[in-house]
Amino acid sequence: MLSPRLPPLPALTRAEAEFVDRYLEVLDQLGRINPARGSDTYGALRAAQALASHAVALREALTLMHERGESRIHSATLTRALRVLDGERRAGRITLPPGEAG
């Protein structure tokens, strides 16, 4: 059985694509650090160490966009790209899991 086709990525500038990729890397690291979802301190420590370099790469992607004159973030287009790249699931890892009201 063939897997369902993902919608195509929207057209992005190279800098926008870099921005989205670096943002998702930061989300992934934050999800690994999340104490409500983690399982061991070593994994969280490694993710925290990686977060610093990923944050620098995210800053550099945004700096490049700004230097190239890309002064606007086209949120609708970037949101579509994030959805295609599984951004909703990845962002969900940084939230608290559902639980009882306290």
GIMOPE-V864096 format. One record per residue. N is the residue number from 1. RES is the residue in one letter. SS is DSSP state (H for helix, E for strand, - for the rest). NEAR is the number of other C-alpha atoms within 10 Angstrom. Layout:
n: <N:N>
res: <RES:RES>
ss: <SS:SS>
near: <NEAR:NEAR>
//
This chain:
n: <1:2:3:4:5:6:7:8:9:10:11:12:13:14:15:16:17:18:19:20:21:22:23:24:25:26:27:28:29:30:31:32:33:34:35:36:37:38:39:40:41:42:43:44:45:46:47:48:49:50:51:52:53:54:55:56:57:58:59:60:61:62:63:64:65:66:67:68:69:70:71:72:73:74:75:76:77:78:79:80:81:82:83:84:85:86:87:88:89:90:91:92:93:94:95:96:97:98:99:100:101:102>
res: <M:L:S:P:R:L:P:P:L:P:A:L:T:R:A:E:A:E:F:V:D:R:Y:L:E:V:L:D:Q:L:G:R:I:N:P:A:R:G:S:D:T:Y:G:A:L:R:A:A:Q:A:L:A:S:H:A:V:A:L:R:E:A:L:T:L:M:H:E:R:G:E:S:R:I:H:S:A:T:L:T:R:A:L:R:V:L:D:G:E:R:R:A:G:R:I:T:L:P:P:G:E:A:G>
ss: <-:-:-:-:-:-:-:-:-:-:-:-:-:H:H:H:H:H:H:H:H:H:H:H:H:H:H:H:H:H:H:H:H:-:-:-:-:-:-:-:H:H:H:H:H:H:H:H:H:H:H:H:H:H:H:H:H:H:H:H:H:H:H:H:H:H:H:-:-:-:-:-:-:-:H:H:H:H:H:H:H:H:H:H:-:-:H:H:H:H:H:H:-:-:-:-:-:-:-:-:-:->
near: <3:4:5:6:6:9:11:10:15:14:11:14:11:11:18:21:17:19:22:21:18:21:19:20:19:25:21:21:24:21:21:23:24:16:15:13:14:13:12:11:11:10:14:19:13:13:19:17:12:15:20:13:12:20:17:13:19:21:15:16:22:21:15:17:20:13:10:10:9:15:10:8:11:11:9:9:14:19:15:15:22:20:15:15:18:11:18:12:11:20:16:13:20:19:14:11:10:6:6:5:4:3>
//
